[in-house]
Amino acid sequence: MARYPLILTILAISLTVTTELQAQDNCTYRKNALGNLEYNCDSGEGGTLRKDSLGHWNDDRTGTRYRKDSLGNYRSSDGEKTWRKDSLGNWQDEEGRRCREDSLGKVRCD
């Protein structure tokens, strides 16, 4: 169960990262030894998502914070992005972007 909030957070960040980049590139997320999420995009952009003591995820590159709402969705601090988990366990945003975890634990969004 602890894996799903991580995937949802990654999806929320992926949408924000994609929106902020001029070219919409795919990004890959990986959990590091400290439990933070490092991401790299095809465009060469990258950053780290860190979880604070309140359980919110903060993107060090964009400054965006993601909070889990009462429905289990993750919403960005600016209110522009929301990630929801679909029936297959993938995370989707309102624009239809989907992220899923592969067998190696990497989360890939496309």
Secondary structure, DSSP 8 states (H G I E B T S, - for coil): -THHHHHHHHHHHHHHHHHHSSS---EEEEE-TTS-EEEEETTS-EEEEEE-TTS-EEETTT--EEEE-TTS-EEETTS--EEEE-TTS-EEETT--EEEE-TTS-EEE-
